[in-house]
Amino acid sequence: MTDKILRELVDAIQQRTPVAMATVVDTDRSVPRRAGSKMLIYRDRSISGSVGGGEMESRVVDQSLEAMTDGTPRRLCYDLVDPSTGDPGVCGGTVEIYIEPYMPKPTVFVVGAGHVGQAVVELGCWLGLSVVVWDDRSDLINSIKLPTGVDSSQVITVDGPLADAIAANPIDEYTSVVMVTRNVALDVEILPHILGTPAPYVGLMGSKRRWDTTRTKLADLGYDDVVLDRITAPIGIEIHAETPQEIAVSILSQVIAQTSRARD
């Protein structure tokens, strides 16, 4: 059973599926499951395996959902003696359970591999993010240099049609989109692919005037204010940034701030 649970855990991590693992770490006297018993808990409250069943297991599921929300492991101790005093069972013993949440690694999907895009890639690597960078210009994609010491698996570089890049690297609720493109026409072409995703952050580089023009064109295509208000433009916090590196700091600071608020 343990091998099966661990294989399912690896699958969930690879598929970027939020999951928590509950493990019985210590017991005393009569309990339903012994130390080493494991259970996986998913966001929809479905489970695989068991740490004892009944009311106790239901409480473990509740705590696991909270752990997946705040990203914090927790150790639980239950007496299984007297339900009239709030105990979740009558087996007669005590059990300790450790809950570990496994959340998808935050990813930044960089659209545009010019000077600013490359600076965002470098800073994203330094911050420990997974990075996907796309550009329709293969020469720019091929010229991206990773910072010293960065594992190449941390960065995925993609050219060709954006739709294909998104299909191969889906944008989920743990993926922030940073658009640092070269003109309005490209923004209008690209944004419909992005707006259909659950990305918690979509930022667009450019002046307010450029965004006003882009927004008008998207509205003409049928996108309403609710959808367009998802886009942060101009991108980044105001720190009077000038160099690509400074602009990257302002962008990823905003990404961290906005996605942290969304988690809270």
C-alpha positions as CSV (number, residue, x, y, z in Angstrom):
1,M,0.0,0.0,0.0
2,T,2.8,2.4,0.9
3,D,4.5,2.0,-2.5
4,K,1.1,2.7,-4.2
5,I,0.6,5.8,-2.2
6,L,4.1,7.0,-3.0
7,R,3.6,6.4,-6.7
8,E,0.4,8.3,-6.6
9,L,2.2,11.2,-4.8
10,V,4.9,11.3,-7.5
11,D,2.2,11.3,-10.2
12,A,0.3,14.2,-8.5
13,I,3.5,16.3,-8.2
14,Q,4.4,15.7,-11.9
15,Q,0.9,16.6,-12.9
16,R,0.9,19.8,-10.7
17,T,-2.0,18.5,-8.7
18,P,-2.3,19.9,-5.2
19,V,-2.2,17.0,-2.7
20,A,-1.4,16.4,1.0
21,M,0.1,13.3,2.5
22,A,-1.0,12.2,6.0
23,T,1.3,9.8,7.8
24,V,0.7,8.1,11.1
25,V,4.0,8.8,12.9
26,D,3.4,7.5,16.4
27,T,0.7,5.5,18.3
28,D,0.1,4.3,21.8
29,R,-2.3,1.5,22.9
30,S,-5.2,0.5,20.8
31,V,-5.5,2.5,17.5
32,P,-7.0,1.7,14.0
33,R,-3.7,2.1,12.1
34,R,-0.1,1.8,13.1
35,A,2.9,4.0,12.5
36,G,3.8,4.3,8.8
37,S,0.2,4.2,7.5
38,K,-0.3,6.8,4.8
39,M,-3.2,8.6,3.1
40,L,-3.3,11.1,0.2
41,I,-5.9,13.9,0.3
42,Y,-6.9,15.9,-2.7
43,R,-8.6,19.3,-2.9
44,D,-12.0,17.7,-3.7
45,R,-11.7,15.7,-0.4
46,S,-11.1,12.4,-2.3
47,I,-8.5,10.2,-0.6
48,S,-6.2,7.3,-1.3
49,G,-5.2,5.0,1.5
50,S,-6.3,5.4,5.1
51,V,-5.0,6.6,8.5
52,G,-7.9,5.0,10.5
53,G,-11.3,6.0,9.1
54,G,-14.2,7.4,10.9
55,E,-14.4,10.8,12.6
56,M,-10.6,11.0,13.1
57,E,-9.9,10.5,9.4
58,S,-12.5,13.2,8.5
59,R,-10.7,15.6,10.8
60,V,-7.4,14.7,9.1
61,V,-9.0,15.6,5.7
62,D,-10.1,18.9,7.1
63,Q,-6.6,19.7,8.4
64,S,-5.1,18.6,5.1
65,L,-7.3,21.0,3.1
66,E,-6.1,23.8,5.4
67,A,-2.5,22.7,4.9
68,M,-2.9,22.9,1.2
69,T,-4.3,26.4,1.6
70,D,-1.6,27.9,3.8
71,G,1.2,25.6,2.6
72,T,2.2,24.7,6.1
73,P,2.8,21.1,7.4
74,R,1.3,20.2,10.7
75,R,1.4,17.5,13.4
76,L,-1.8,16.3,14.9
77,C,-2.4,14.3,18.1
78,Y,-5.7,12.6,18.8
79,D,-6.9,10.7,21.9
80,L,-9.4,8.0,20.9
81,V,-11.0,7.4,24.2
82,D,-14.2,9.5,24.9
83,P,-16.2,11.0,22.1
84,S,-18.4,12.8,24.7
85,T,-15.4,15.0,25.5
86,G,-14.6,15.6,21.8
87,D,-12.4,12.6,21.0
88,P,-12.7,11.4,17.4
89,G,-12.9,7.7,18.4
90,V,-13.3,5.1,21.1
91,C,-10.4,2.7,20.4
92,G,-8.6,3.5,23.6
93,G,-5.3,4.8,22.4
94,T,-3.6,7.9,21.0
95,V,-2.3,8.6,17.5
96,E,0.0,11.3,16.1
97,I,-0.3,12.2,12.4
98,Y,1.9,14.4,10.3
99,I,0.5,16.2,7.3
100,E,2.7,17.4,4.4
101,P,1.2,19.6,1.7
102,Y,2.6,19.2,-1.8
103,M,1.8,22.2,-3.9
104,P,2.7,22.9,-7.5
105,K,5.9,24.9,-7.8
106,P,5.1,28.5,-8.7
107,T,5.8,29.2,-12.4
108,V,6.3,32.3,-14.4
109,F,5.4,32.1,-18.0
110,V,7.4,34.9,-19.8
111,V,5.9,36.0,-23.1
112,G,8.7,37.7,-25.0
113,A,12.4,37.0,-24.9
114,G,13.9,40.5,-25.4
115,H,16.1,42.3,-23.0
116,V,13.5,42.6,-20.3
117,G,12.2,39.0,-20.8
118,Q,15.6,37.6,-20.4
119,A,16.2,39.6,-17.2
120,V,12.9,38.2,-15.9
121,V,14.0,34.7,-16.7
122,E,17.3,35.2,-14.9
123,L,15.7,36.8,-11.8
124,G,12.9,34.1,-11.8
125,C,15.6,31.4,-11.7
126,W,17.4,33.2,-8.8
127,L,14.0,33.3,-6.9
128,G,13.7,29.5,-7.4
129,L,10.7,29.7,-9.7
130,S,10.0,27.4,-12.6
131,V,10.2,29.5,-15.8
132,V,8.7,29.0,-19.2
133,V,9.8,31.6,-21.8
134,W,8.3,31.9,-25.3
135,D,9.0,34.1,-28.2
136,D,8.1,33.7,-31.9
137,R,11.7,34.7,-32.7
138,S,13.8,31.6,-32.5
139,D,17.1,33.5,-32.5
140,L,16.1,35.2,-29.2
141,I,15.0,31.9,-27.7
142,N,18.3,30.3,-28.7
143,S,20.3,33.1,-27.3
144,I,18.9,32.8,-23.7
145,K,21.7,32.1,-21.2
146,L,20.9,30.7,-17.9
147,P,22.5,32.0,-14.7
148,T,25.5,30.0,-13.4
149,G,24.4,27.1,-11.3
150,V,20.8,27.0,-12.6
151,D,19.5,23.5,-13.4
152,S,18.4,23.5,-17.1
153,S,15.2,21.7,-16.0
154,Q,14.2,24.9,-14.2
155,V,13.7,26.7,-17.5
156,I,11.7,25.7,-20.6
157,T,12.4,27.7,-23.7
158,V,9.8,27.6,-26.5
159,D,9.3,29.2,-29.9
160,G,6.8,28.6,-32.6
161,P,3.0,29.2,-32.2
162,L,2.0,30.4,-28.8
163,A,-1.0,28.0,-28.7
164,D,1.4,25.1,-29.1
165,A,3.6,26.4,-26.3
166,I,0.6,26.7,-23.9
167,A,-0.6,23.2,-24.9
168,A,2.8,21.8,-24.0
169,N,3.1,23.9,-20.9
170,P,-0.4,24.5,-19.5
171,I,-1.0,27.8,-17.6
172,D,-2.7,26.8,-14.4
173,E,-3.6,28.6,-11.2
174,Y,0.0,28.5,-10.0
175,T,1.4,30.1,-13.2
176,S,1.9,33.9,-13.5
177,V,2.0,35.4,-17.0
178,V,4.5,38.2,-17.7
179,M,4.0,39.7,-21.1
180,V,6.9,41.8,-22.3
181,T,6.2,41.9,-26.0
182,R,7.2,44.3,-28.7
183,N,3.9,45.9,-30.0
184,V,0.1,46.2,-29.6
185,A,-0.7,44.0,-32.6
186,L,1.2,41.1,-30.9
187,D,-0.6,41.8,-27.6
188,V,-4.0,41.6,-29.2
189,E,-3.0,38.4,-30.9
190,I,-1.6,36.8,-27.8
191,L,-3.9,37.9,-25.0
192,P,-6.9,35.8,-26.1
193,H,-4.8,32.7,-25.5
194,I,-3.9,33.9,-22.0
195,L,-7.3,35.1,-20.9
196,G,-8.8,31.7,-21.2
197,T,-6.5,30.3,-18.6
198,P,-6.8,30.4,-14.7
199,A,-3.5,32.4,-14.3
200,P,-3.7,34.4,-11.1
201,Y,-1.6,37.1,-12.5
202,V,-1.4,38.5,-16.1
203,G,0.9,41.5,-16.4
204,L,1.5,43.5,-19.6
205,M,4.4,45.8,-20.2
206,G,4.0,49.1,-21.9
207,S,2.7,52.6,-21.3
208,K,-0.8,53.4,-20.2
209,R,-1.5,54.7,-23.7
210,R,-0.4,51.4,-25.2
211,W,-2.6,49.5,-22.8
212,D,-5.6,51.8,-23.6
213,T,-5.2,51.0,-27.3
214,T,-4.8,47.3,-26.6
215,R,-7.8,47.2,-24.3
216,T,-10.0,49.0,-26.9
217,K,-9.1,46.5,-29.5
218,L,-9.8,43.5,-27.2
219,A,-13.2,45.1,-26.3
220,D,-14.0,45.3,-30.0
221,L,-13.3,41.6,-30.1
222,G,-16.0,41.0,-27.4
223,Y,-14.0,40.9,-24.2
224,D,-15.8,42.6,-21.3
225,D,-14.5,44.6,-18.5
226,V,-14.5,41.7,-16.0
227,V,-12.1,39.8,-18.2
228,L,-9.9,42.7,-19.1
229,D,-9.7,43.9,-15.5
230,R,-7.6,40.7,-14.9
231,I,-4.8,42.3,-16.7
232,T,-2.3,44.4,-14.8
233,A,-1.0,47.2,-17.0
234,P,1.4,48.8,-17.0
235,I,3.2,45.9,-15.4
236,G,5.4,46.1,-12.3
237,I,5.5,48.2,-9.2
238,E,6.8,51.8,-9.4
239,I,10.5,51.9,-8.4
240,H,11.7,54.2,-11.1
241,A,13.2,51.2,-12.9
242,E,15.2,51.9,-16.0
243,T,17.5,48.9,-16.8
244,P,16.1,45.5,-17.8
245,Q,17.3,44.1,-14.5
246,E,15.6,46.9,-12.5
247,I,12.4,46.3,-14.5
248,A,12.6,42.6,-13.8
249,V,12.7,43.4,-10.1
250,S,9.7,45.6,-10.3
251,I,7.7,42.9,-12.3
252,L,8.5,39.9,-10.1
253,S,8.0,42.0,-6.9
254,Q,4.5,42.6,-8.2
255,V,4.0,39.0,-9.1
256,I,5.0,37.9,-5.6
257,A,2.8,40.5,-3.9
258,Q,-0.3,39.8,-6.0
259,T,-0.1,36.0,-5.9
260,S,0.6,36.0,-2.2
261,R,-2.6,38.1,-1.6
262,A,-4.5,35.6,-3.8
263,R,-3.3,32.7,-1.5
264,D,-4.3,34.6,1.6
